[in-house]
Amino acid sequence: MKFRILLLFMNFGKFQKIYTLPSTPPSPENVIEEWAILIKKTGGKLKTTCLVQALTLKYLAPEVHLRIGVNNAKGFEAHAWVEYEGKVILGDLPDFGFVPIWEMA
């Protein structure tokens, strides 16, 4: 919810500057994938976007990689996902044709 409000009231450039400020220390490795599952389940019930879900996980676990990409195959589509230890843990899609345009490691 916090991220949804921030995105509504400021442009993406300003949000990006604020969001990249130093955050919390690294999370215990065993909980990151559990958080991803919980965020996905909760996000489905609250009807949050992939961007809000990805930002939430990045906030909780700074060591994950957040990516935002586009797919122009069927018109313009954008998508956000999170990778951890080389695999997508949040925001995976069956037909994943998104090209990353921005990432936050």
N, C-alpha and C positions, 0 to 999 in steps of 0.2 A: 504494500500500500504506500509506503514511504516513497518508493521509486516512481510509482505511478503519479503521485502528486508532484514530485520534482520535475518529471518530464512534461507535465501539463503547464507548468508555470515558468519554465526557462527553456531557452534554445539548447540544442544538443551540444554545441561547442562549450557553452558555460557549464552545462551538466558534466561534460567530460573532464573539464579542469577540476571541478569540485570532487568528482568521483575518484580521480587519480591521486588525491592527497594520501599520505601515509595512513594506513588503517591498522587493524588489529593484528596481533602476532599470528603465526601459522596455526592451523587447526590440527587436532589429532587426526592422523591418516585414516583411522578406522571409521570415522563418522562422516567423512565427506560424501561418500556414495549414499549413505543413509539419508543425509540431508537432501541430496538430489532427488531421491525417491519421494521423500516427504513433500518437498517443494512442488514436484510434479503432481502429486495427488491433491495437495491443497490448491494448487493453481488451477486444476481442472474444476474443482468445486467453486472457486471464486471467479472463474473465467478470466484469469490474468493472462496477459500476453507472454509470448516466449521471451521478450526482452525483460519484462518485469521479473520473471522467474530466474533468468540468467543473472540479472543484476543482484537479486537476493542471494543467490548462491555465491557469487563473487564477493559480496559483502561479508558473508559468514566464513568463507574460506578463501582468503586472498591468494593462496598459491595455485588456484585453478586458472585456466585460460579461458577467458570469455571472448567469443568471436561473433561478429555481426557480418552477415553476407547477403548477397543478392542473387536472384535467379531470373534471367530475362527470357527463358524458354517459352513461358506462357504469359507474356506480359511481365510487368515488374512485380516481383515478390521479394520481401525482405524477411530474414530469419535470424534469431540469436540462439546460440548454443554454447555449452560449456564443455571443455575437455579437461581431463585429469589423467596424468600418466599415459598420455598418448591415445586415449579413447574418449569418445563422446559419452558423457554421463548424464547430460540434461539437454533436451532439445533435439534428439536424434529423430530423423524422419526416414521412412522406407525408401523414398526416391530422393536421395540427398544430392541435389544439383546446385547447391549454393556455393558461390565463390566468395571467400572472405574479403571484405573491404576495410575492416577495422578489427583490431584485436587488442586485448589487454591481458598481458601475462602476469 
